[in-house]
């Protein structure tokens, strides 16, 4: 099994290197054929090589940020989307670098033509690499070990990737540990699905002792432990969890980033915002902006700004999240929501300090209280400022369950770093045109908790 994994990693590395080298080769051709001859003081041989190497390194950086090099991990369309974004970002950076070298702007047409060729290379690489990967490595046979909570939701999600996961067995913990251990021998991995910690830990240790691949749903306490510091002052290992959110220097760096980026964003987006405001006003002559009280750091209330995407009387029956086929959303609002343009005015909230660029999505007080009835820990998200984007927004959806949303937000809080904020800002660009990210809750729901009917069905 270990050799199989080593070969797999080597093949993935080779396939990823192939597309990076191909992209760099196209850039090298454009550089030598066009740009190099226009520069007054051209590089010597090694200088050209260094520039091409820098291109490859920047391409790797953006490809890793967007996850485009994960062969066999993402769907084909997601790989294309990720690598295309990485290529565009890399080419923009390199164009400005060439401009700096030349000390003035040169024609961007060769760079645009180069991008078109690279996109064709990406398509060919995606189909070729997926063919090689699928021929060598079929979907992994997995056994789900579950308890009182039905794993149906997880199975449905994992079944969407039958090329990677083959859930071919399920067993309840009442079957007995010895019997389940015997069953594990016929599978290539196990999924430990939301078991009580004491039972879960026994299966986890068994998998570790016998080198069995193991997937498990983390508990809130697990995520808190992940963010703890190791202490080696004694010969007894200790873990320390500060549980204070961010340090003062982290908050200062984060606030500086918020002011700079939101200020630049407001200047760049102001013409677009004026156009959107005009369209919203002309459609039904109602207010352009929609304001609402939301919660941020330590439960403080602030007024959030959004372009109005619903009818003026949309909440006369009370507060509720938008559903998949919500009749309250106007045609203009539907477009704004799908492109996330309705959230542009929140840059003012960020600049004022009500919100941060990155953080947990701000919730309404009434919905927060509903969530806390079933998830008392939901207020843990208030240890940092609410954010325009964040971990849960990038890796989750609008209709992600509150429990999963809490876990994603805690991943961010417990593993915060300045570089993580930068990465999430870049990742936010990736989700702009992904419709499923902004998909509403089920039409029967007022919030992201399950309906009473669904809960009864889950208990059966």
C-alpha positions as CSV (number, residue, x, y, z in Angstrom):
1,X,0.0,0.0,0.0
2,X,2.9,2.4,0.9
3,X,4.6,1.7,-2.5
4,X,1.2,2.3,-4.3
5,X,1.0,5.7,-2.6
6,X,4.6,6.6,-3.4
7,X,4.0,5.8,-7.1
8,X,0.8,7.7,-7.1
9,X,2.5,10.8,-5.7
10,X,5.3,10.5,-8.2
11,X,2.9,10.3,-11.1
12,X,0.8,13.3,-9.8
13,X,4.1,15.3,-9.5
14,X,5.1,14.4,-13.0
15,X,1.7,15.3,-14.5
16,X,1.7,18.6,-12.6
17,X,5.2,19.4,-13.7
18,X,4.3,18.7,-17.3
19,X,1.6,21.4,-17.5
20,X,3.9,24.0,-15.7
21,X,6.8,23.3,-18.1
22,X,4.4,23.5,-21.1
23,X,3.1,26.9,-19.9
24,X,6.6,28.1,-19.3
25,X,7.7,26.9,-22.7
26,X,4.9,29.0,-24.4
27,X,5.9,32.0,-22.4
28,X,9.6,31.5,-23.4
29,X,8.6,31.4,-27.1
30,X,6.6,34.7,-26.7
31,X,9.4,36.3,-24.8
32,X,12.2,35.4,-27.3
33,X,10.0,36.0,-30.3
34,X,8.5,39.3,-29.4
35,X,9.2,41.1,-26.1
36,X,13.0,40.5,-25.8
37,X,13.7,42.3,-29.1
38,X,11.7,45.4,-28.1
39,X,13.6,46.0,-24.8
40,X,16.4,48.5,-25.1
41,X,18.7,46.6,-22.9
42,X,17.9,42.9,-23.4
43,X,19.1,40.3,-20.9
44,X,22.0,38.0,-21.5
45,X,21.4,34.3,-21.7
46,X,21.1,33.5,-18.0
47,X,18.9,36.6,-17.5
48,X,16.4,35.1,-19.9
49,X,16.5,31.8,-18.2
50,X,15.9,33.4,-14.8
51,X,12.8,35.3,-16.2
52,X,11.4,32.1,-17.6
53,X,12.0,30.3,-14.2
54,X,10.3,33.2,-12.4
55,X,7.3,32.7,-14.7
56,X,7.2,29.0,-13.8
57,X,7.4,29.7,-10.1
58,X,4.6,32.3,-10.2
59,X,2.5,29.8,-12.2
60,X,3.1,27.2,-9.5
61,X,2.2,29.6,-6.8
62,X,-1.2,30.6,-8.3
63,X,-1.9,27.0,-9.4
64,X,-1.3,25.8,-5.8
65,X,-3.5,28.6,-4.4
66,X,-6.4,27.6,-6.7
67,X,-5.8,23.9,-6.4
68,X,-5.4,23.3,-10.1
69,X,-2.5,20.8,-9.8
70,X,-4.5,18.3,-7.7
71,X,-4.7,15.6,-10.4
72,X,-7.6,13.3,-9.6
73,X,-8.9,15.4,-6.8
74,X,-11.1,18.1,-8.4
75,X,-13.7,17.6,-11.2
76,X,-12.5,18.3,-14.7
77,X,-14.4,21.6,-14.9
78,X,-13.0,22.7,-11.5
79,X,-9.5,21.9,-12.7
80,X,-10.0,23.9,-15.8
81,X,-11.5,26.8,-13.9
82,X,-8.6,26.8,-11.3
83,X,-5.8,26.5,-13.8
84,X,-7.3,29.1,-16.1
85,X,-7.5,31.6,-13.2
86,X,-3.9,30.7,-12.2
87,X,-2.7,31.2,-15.8
88,X,-4.5,34.6,-16.2
89,X,-3.1,35.8,-12.8
90,X,0.4,34.7,-13.8
91,X,0.2,36.3,-17.2
92,X,-1.0,39.6,-15.7
93,X,1.8,39.6,-13.2
94,X,4.4,38.8,-15.9
95,X,3.1,41.5,-18.2
96,X,3.6,44.1,-15.5
97,X,7.0,42.7,-14.8
98,X,8.0,43.0,-18.5
99,X,6.6,46.6,-18.4
100,X,8.9,47.3,-15.4
101,X,11.9,45.8,-17.3
102,X,11.1,47.9,-20.4
103,X,10.2,51.0,-18.2
104,X,7.1,51.5,-20.4
105,X,4.1,49.6,-21.6
106,X,4.4,47.2,-24.5
107,X,1.5,45.7,-26.5
108,X,-0.5,43.1,-24.5
109,X,-1.7,41.3,-27.7
110,X,1.1,38.6,-27.6
111,X,0.2,37.9,-24.0
112,X,-3.5,37.5,-24.8
113,X,-2.6,35.2,-27.7
114,X,-0.3,33.3,-25.4
115,X,-3.1,32.9,-22.8
116,X,-5.4,31.5,-25.5
117,X,-2.8,28.8,-26.5
118,X,-2.2,28.0,-22.8
119,X,-5.9,27.5,-22.2
120,X,-6.0,25.0,-25.1
121,X,-3.0,23.2,-23.5
122,X,-4.8,23.1,-20.2
123,X,-7.8,21.4,-21.8
124,X,-5.6,18.8,-23.5
125,X,-3.7,18.2,-20.2
126,X,-6.8,17.8,-18.2
127,X,-8.2,15.0,-20.4
128,X,-4.8,13.4,-20.8
129,X,-3.9,13.5,-17.1
130,X,-7.3,12.3,-16.0
131,X,-7.1,9.4,-18.5
132,X,-3.7,8.3,-17.1
133,X,-4.8,8.7,-13.5
134,X,-8.1,6.8,-13.9
135,X,-6.3,4.0,-15.7
136,X,-3.8,3.6,-13.0
137,X,-5.9,4.4,-9.9
138,X,-9.5,3.4,-9.7
139,X,-11.9,4.7,-7.0
140,X,-11.0,3.7,-3.5
141,X,-13.4,1.2,-1.9
142,X,-14.5,2.6,1.4
143,X,-16.4,1.3,4.5
144,X,-18.5,3.7,6.5
145,X,-18.7,3.1,10.3
146,X,-21.6,5.0,11.7
147,X,-23.7,5.3,14.9
148,X,-26.9,7.1,15.7
149,X,-26.5,9.8,13.0
150,X,-27.5,8.7,9.5
151,X,-24.6,9.0,7.0
152,X,-27.0,9.5,4.1
153,X,-26.0,13.2,3.5
154,X,-22.3,12.3,3.4
155,X,-22.9,9.4,1.0
156,X,-24.9,11.6,-1.3
157,X,-22.1,14.2,-1.4
158,X,-19.3,11.6,-1.9
159,X,-21.3,9.8,-4.6
160,X,-20.9,12.9,-6.7
161,X,-17.3,11.8,-7.1
162,X,-17.6,8.2,-8.0
163,X,-14.3,8.5,-9.9
164,X,-12.5,9.0,-6.6
165,X,-14.7,7.3,-3.9
166,X,-16.5,4.0,-4.0
167,X,-18.6,3.7,-0.8
168,X,-19.3,0.0,-1.1
169,X,-20.0,-0.8,2.6
170,X,-21.8,0.4,5.7
171,X,-21.7,-0.9,9.2
172,X,-23.3,0.2,12.4
173,X,-21.2,0.3,15.6
174,X,-23.6,-2.1,17.2
175,X,-22.2,-4.8,15.0
176,X,-19.2,-5.0,17.4
177,X,-15.6,-3.9,17.1
178,X,-14.1,-7.4,16.3
179,X,-16.5,-7.9,13.4
180,X,-15.9,-4.4,12.1
181,X,-12.1,-4.9,12.3
182,X,-12.5,-8.1,10.1
183,X,-14.6,-6.1,7.6
184,X,-11.9,-3.4,7.3
185,X,-9.5,-5.9,5.7
186,X,-11.7,-6.0,2.6
187,X,-11.6,-2.3,2.0
188,X,-9.0,0.3,1.0
189,X,-10.1,2.8,3.7
190,X,-12.8,3.6,6.2
191,X,-14.9,6.6,7.0
192,X,-15.6,7.2,10.7
193,X,-18.9,9.1,10.7
194,X,-19.6,11.3,13.7
195,X,-19.2,8.7,16.4
196,X,-18.9,9.5,20.1
197,X,-15.3,10.5,20.9
198,X,-14.4,7.5,23.0
199,X,-15.6,5.0,20.4
200,X,-14.2,7.1,17.5
201,X,-10.7,7.2,19.1
202,X,-10.6,3.4,19.4
203,X,-11.2,3.0,15.7
204,X,-8.8,5.8,14.9
205,X,-6.0,4.1,16.8
206,X,-6.8,0.8,15.2
207,X,-6.5,2.4,11.8
208,X,-3.2,4.0,12.7
209,X,-1.7,0.8,14.1
210,X,-2.6,-1.1,10.9
211,X,-1.8,1.7,8.4
212,X,-5.5,1.9,7.2
213,X,-6.5,5.1,5.4
214,X,-9.1,6.8,7.5
215,X,-11.5,9.7,6.8
216,X,-13.5,11.2,9.7
217,X,-15.8,14.1,10.4
218,X,-14.0,16.4,13.0
219,X,-15.8,17.5,16.1
220,X,-15.6,21.1,17.4
221,X,-13.1,20.1,20.1
222,X,-10.9,18.5,17.4
223,X,-10.7,21.8,15.5
224,X,-9.8,23.7,18.7
225,X,-7.0,21.2,19.3
226,X,-5.7,21.6,15.8
227,X,-5.0,25.3,16.5
228,X,-3.2,24.7,19.7
229,X,0.6,25.4,20.3
230,X,3.0,22.7,21.2
231,X,5.0,23.2,24.5
232,X,8.3,21.4,24.9
233,X,9.5,22.9,28.2
234,X,9.2,19.5,29.9
235,X,9.7,15.9,29.0
236,X,5.9,15.6,29.0
237,X,4.2,16.9,25.8
238,X,1.7,19.7,26.3
239,X,-0.7,21.4,24.0
240,X,-1.8,25.0,24.8
241,X,-5.0,26.5,23.3
242,X,-5.1,30.2,23.8
243,X,-8.8,30.5,23.0
244,X,-8.5,34.3,22.6
245,X,-9.0,34.7,18.9
246,X,-6.3,36.9,17.3
247,X,-3.3,38.5,19.0
248,X,-3.0,42.3,19.0
249,X,-0.3,42.3,16.2
250,X,-2.5,40.0,14.1
251,X,-5.5,42.3,14.5
252,X,-3.3,45.3,13.6
253,X,-2.0,43.7,10.4
254,X,-5.5,42.5,9.5
255,X,-6.9,46.0,9.9
256,X,-4.2,47.5,7.8
257,X,-5.0,45.0,5.0
258,X,-8.7,45.8,5.3
259,X,-8.2,49.6,5.0
260,X,-5.8,49.3,2.0
261,X,-7.7,46.7,0.0
262,X,-11.2,48.1,0.7
263,X,-10.1,51.6,-0.1
264,X,-8.6,50.5,-3.5
265,X,-11.6,48.3,-4.1
266,X,-14.0,51.2,-3.6
267,X,-12.1,53.4,-6.0
268,X,-12.0,50.7,-8.7
269,X,-15.6,49.5,-8.2
270,X,-17.2,52.9,-7.9
271,X,-18.3,53.2,-11.6
272,X,-19.8,49.7,-11.5
273,X,-21.5,50.5,-8.2
274,X,-23.1,53.6,-9.7
275,X,-24.3,51.7,-12.7
276,X,-25.8,48.9,-10.4
277,X,-27.5,51.6,-8.2
278,X,-29.1,53.1,-11.3
279,X,-30.4,49.8,-12.6
280,X,-31.8,48.8,-9.2
281,X,-33.5,52.2,-8.9
282,X,-35.0,52.1,-12.4
283,X,-36.4,48.6,-12.0
284,X,-39.0,49.3,-9.3
285,X,-38.1,52.8,-8.0
286,X,-37.4,51.3,-4.5
287,X,-34.4,51.9,-2.3
288,X,-31.0,51.2,-3.9
289,X,-29.4,49.9,-0.7
290,X,-30.7,47.3,1.8
291,X,-29.5,47.7,5.4
292,X,-29.9,45.2,8.1
293,X,-28.6,44.6,11.6
294,X,-25.9,41.9,11.8
295,X,-23.6,40.5,14.4
296,X,-19.8,40.9,14.4
297,X,-16.9,40.6,16.9
298,X,-18.0,39.8,20.5
299,X,-21.7,40.0,19.4
300,X,-21.6,43.7,18.6
301,X,-24.4,44.8,16.2
302,X,-23.8,46.8,13.1
303,X,-25.7,47.8,9.9
304,X,-24.7,45.9,6.9
305,X,-25.0,47.4,3.4
306,X,-26.0,45.5,0.3
307,X,-27.6,46.4,-3.0
308,X,-31.3,45.5,-2.7
309,X,-31.9,42.2,-4.6
310,X,-35.4,41.5,-3.2
311,X,-38.8,43.2,-3.3
312,X,-39.3,46.1,-1.0
313,X,-41.8,44.2,1.1
314,X,-39.8,40.9,1.1
315,X,-39.6,40.6,4.9
316,X,-43.1,41.6,6.0
317,X,-43.6,38.1,7.3
318,X,-40.4,38.0,9.2
319,X,-36.7,37.2,8.6
320,X,-35.7,34.2,6.6
321,X,-32.8,33.1,4.4
322,X,-33.2,33.2,0.6
323,X,-34.4,29.9,-0.8
324,X,-33.6,28.2,-4.2
325,X,-36.7,29.4,-5.9
326,X,-37.4,32.5,-3.8
327,X,-40.1,34.6,-5.4
328,X,-39.0,37.6,-3.4
329,X,-35.8,38.0,-5.5
330,X,-36.2,40.4,-8.4
331,X,-34.8,39.6,-11.9
332,X,-32.1,42.2,-11.4
333,X,-31.4,40.9,-7.9
334,X,-31.0,37.3,-9.2
335,X,-28.2,38.4,-11.5
336,X,-26.5,40.5,-8.7
337,X,-26.7,37.5,-6.4
338,X,-25.3,35.0,-8.9
339,X,-22.3,37.3,-9.5
340,X,-22.1,38.3,-5.8
341,X,-22.3,42.0,-6.9
342,X,-25.0,42.7,-4.4
343,X,-22.3,42.6,-1.7
344,X,-20.0,45.3,-3.1
345,X,-21.4,48.0,-0.7
346,X,-20.0,46.0,2.1
347,X,-16.6,47.4,1.2
348,X,-17.9,50.5,3.1
349,X,-18.5,48.3,6.1
350,X,-14.9,47.0,5.9
351,X,-13.4,50.4,5.5
352,X,-15.4,51.7,8.5
353,X,-14.2,48.8,10.6
354,X,-17.6,47.0,11.1
355,X,-16.4,44.0,9.2
356,X,-13.1,42.6,7.9
357,X,-12.3,41.4,4.4
358,X,-12.0,37.9,5.7
359,X,-13.9,36.3,8.5
360,X,-17.2,34.4,9.4
361,X,-20.2,35.6,7.5
362,X,-22.3,38.0,9.7
363,X,-25.6,36.5,10.8
364,X,-28.8,38.2,12.0
365,X,-29.5,38.1,15.7
366,X,-32.8,36.3,15.3
367,X,-31.3,33.6,13.1
368,X,-28.2,33.3,15.4
369,X,-30.6,32.5,18.3
370,X,-32.4,29.8,16.2
371,X,-29.0,28.2,15.4
372,X,-27.9,28.3,19.1
373,X,-31.0,26.3,20.2
374,X,-29.5,23.3,18.4
375,X,-25.8,24.3,18.3
376,X,-25.0,26.1,21.6
377,X,-21.4,26.6,20.3
378,X,-22.5,28.6,17.3
379,X,-21.5,31.9,19.0
380,X,-17.8,30.7,18.9
381,X,-17.8,32.4,15.4
382,X,-17.9,35.8,17.1
383,X,-14.3,35.6,18.4
384,X,-13.3,37.5,15.3
385,X,-14.8,40.2,13.1
386,X,-17.4,39.2,10.6
387,X,-16.0,39.0,7.0
388,X,-17.0,39.9,3.5
389,X,-15.5,36.5,2.5
390,X,-14.0,33.7,4.6
391,X,-13.2,30.1,5.0
392,X,-16.9,29.0,5.1
393,X,-17.7,31.2,2.1
394,X,-14.9,29.8,0.0
395,X,-15.2,26.1,1.0
396,X,-18.9,26.0,1.8
397,X,-22.1,27.3,0.2
398,X,-24.9,29.7,1.1
399,X,-27.0,26.7,2.2
400,X,-24.3,24.9,4.1
401,X,-25.7,23.6,7.4
402,X,-24.9,25.8,10.4
403,X,-22.9,22.9,12.1
404,X,-20.6,22.6,9.1
405,X,-20.4,26.3,8.7
406,X,-19.3,26.6,12.3
407,X,-16.6,24.0,11.8
408,X,-15.3,25.8,8.7
409,X,-15.2,29.1,10.5
410,X,-13.4,27.5,13.5
411,X,-10.8,26.1,11.1
412,X,-10.1,29.7,10.1
413,X,-10.1,31.2,13.6
414,X,-7.8,28.5,15.0
415,X,-5.4,28.5,12.1
416,X,-5.4,32.2,11.3
417,X,-2.4,33.8,9.6
418,X,-1.9,36.8,7.4
419,X,-1.0,34.5,4.5
420,X,-4.2,32.6,5.0
421,X,-6.2,35.9,4.5
422,X,-4.3,36.5,1.3
423,X,-5.0,33.0,0.0
424,X,-8.7,33.3,0.8
425,X,-8.9,36.6,-1.0
426,X,-7.5,35.0,-4.1
427,X,-9.8,32.0,-3.7
428,X,-12.8,34.3,-3.5
429,X,-12.2,35.2,-7.1
430,X,-12.6,31.6,-8.0
431,X,-16.1,31.3,-6.5
432,X,-17.6,34.4,-8.2
433,X,-19.0,32.5,-11.1
434,X,-19.9,29.3,-9.3
435,X,-23.6,29.3,-9.1
436,X,-23.9,26.5,-6.5
437,X,-22.0,28.7,-4.0
438,X,-24.9,31.2,-3.9
439,X,-27.6,28.6,-4.0
440,X,-30.4,29.2,-1.5
441,X,-31.8,26.9,1.2
442,X,-34.6,24.5,0.5
443,X,-37.9,26.2,-0.2
444,X,-39.4,24.8,3.0
445,X,-36.7,26.3,5.2
446,X,-36.5,29.6,6.9
447,X,-32.8,29.1,7.8
448,X,-30.1,26.6,7.0
449,X,-31.3,24.2,9.7
450,X,-33.2,21.1,8.5
451,X,-37.0,21.3,8.3
452,X,-38.9,19.3,10.9
453,X,-39.9,16.9,8.2
454,X,-36.3,16.3,7.3
455,X,-35.3,15.7,10.9
456,X,-38.1,13.1,11.3
457,X,-36.9,11.3,8.2
458,X,-33.3,11.4,9.5
459,X,-34.3,9.7,12.7
460,X,-36.0,6.8,11.0
